[in-house]
């Protein structure tokens, strides 16, 4: 991941679920502290367990709901922010409440399927401060485990399908260079 080489000292994962991104990023970035947040206590427990099992429990800090103004506590840090919260990205990513977001790199999954126009709202909020790249997810290219290769083609497709009604593009937003 190209972000691992950028010297982030902090990762904020809003919507960490069981910790896939939080723990993976902690492993890729050994100098970064990862702040993993989720509204589900069971998900946070799973994230802590995964962090311990992967040897990064000392650098993955879990917490509950993340308020838009909470980003300000990290304004003086070199932060990577990842947000995957099923439409609530519109509620959490509010640069008028957290001006510090202007200096942070953000990776956001947008969910128009749950929140009308989420993609355009987020792009509009960050267009002045960030260079924005839209990433549309295509077919899965990672090889399946051998036991899945014995299954029917339909079962293989269903195993990797996220069961979304519509696409959920990601936005990769990097702060614009100072003039």
N, C-alpha and C positions, 0 to 999 in steps of 0.2 A: 504494500500500500504506500503510495507516494507521500501520504501525510505523515507516516512514521518517521521520515527523514527530516521533517521541518522543525524539529526542536521544540515541540509543544511541551510545556511543563504541566499542563492541565487538560483533562478531557471532561466535558460535561455531557452525560448521556441521559437525556430526558425521555423516559419511556423504555427503561432498560430491560424490562421483562426478566427473563431468567439469566441475563447477563452475557448473551452472545457477543454483542459489540463491546460492552464494557470490559469483559475479561480478555477478549481478543486484542483490543487496543492496549490494554495494560501489558500484555505479553509482547506486543510489537514495539511499545514505547516504554522501555524500562526506567526512564527518568520521569515519567509523567504519573501524576496522581489522577485517578479516575473517580469522578463523582457521579454515581449511578442512582438515578431517581425513578421511582415508579409509584403509582397510587395503590398497587396491589401488594399487601404484606407477604403473601405467599411467593410472589415473584421476587421480592427483595430477599427473602430467605434463600430462594434457589440461586439468586445471583451471588450472595455471600458464600454459599456452599461451592458453587462453581469456581469462584475466585480462590478459595482455599485449596481446592483440588488442583488448581493450575499454578499454585505457588505465587499468586499475586494478591492474596488476601490483605496484606499490609498496605497495598496501594489502591484498593478498590473500596471506596467509602459509599455506603448506601444511605438513601434518604427517601422520604415520601414525596408528596406533591412538590413541584417546582413552580414557584410563582414568577411571573414575568420580571419583577424587580430583583429577583435573586441573582440574575446575571451580573448585577452591579458589584457584588462581592468579589467577582473575578476580573474586574475591569483592568487591574494592573498586571494580569497574568497573560501569558501566551497560550490562548485556549483554542481547542478544537471542540466544537459543539455538534453533537449528533442528536437529532430529534426524530422520533418515530412514535407519534401518539394519536394515530387514528382520527385525524381531523382537528384535534385540540392544538395543533401547531399554530393555528390562527390566534388562539387565546394566549399562548405562551410567548411567542416571538413578536414582541411589541417594542421596537426600538425607541419609541417615545417614552416608554417606562424604564428602559435600560439602555442609555446611550452607549454604554460599554460594548454592546453587541457590534458596533461599527468596526471595532478592531479585531473581532473574533472570526475565525473560519467556521462556517456552518455547513453541515450536511443534513438535509431535511427531506424526509419522505412526505410528499403531499398527498392528501386524501380527499380529492373532490367527490369521491364516492360517498363520503360521510359528511363533508362540509362543502357546500356549494361554493365554487370558485376559490378554494383554498390555494391552489397553485398561483393564480394571478394575484391574489391578495398578498401572499408572501413575496412574490417577485416585486410587486409594487413597493412594498415596505423597504426593500433592501437595494433597489436599483441604483439609488444615489450613492451608496456606500460600498457596494460589493460588485465584483464581476461574477455573473451568474451563469452557470452551465446547467442545462437540463439533461438529465440522464433517464432515458426510457429503458425499462427492463425488457429484455428479449427472452428468448428461450434459454433454458438452463444448459450450460455447456460442461459443468463439472461431472466427471464420470460417477455413475452410481456404484454403490457397493456391490460386490459379486452376487450376494443373495437377491438383490433387486433385478439383476440381469436375467434371472430365471423366470421373472414375472412377465405377464403380458405387456404389450406396449402401452395399453391404456393404464394399467396399474403403475407403470413407470412414470407416465405423465402425471397421474393423480398424486403420486408420492411427492412431487416437487411443486405442485400447483398451490398457490397461496389462497385460493378460493376467494379471489376478489371479483366483484361485479364489474369493475372497470380498472384500467391501469392506474398505478400509483407512482407517478414519476418522482424522481429524486431531484433536488436542487443542490448543487455544490456551489457554495458562495464564499469567495475569498475577498478579503478587504482590498479595495482599490488602493493603488499606490498613491502616496501623498504627492501633490503637485509640486 
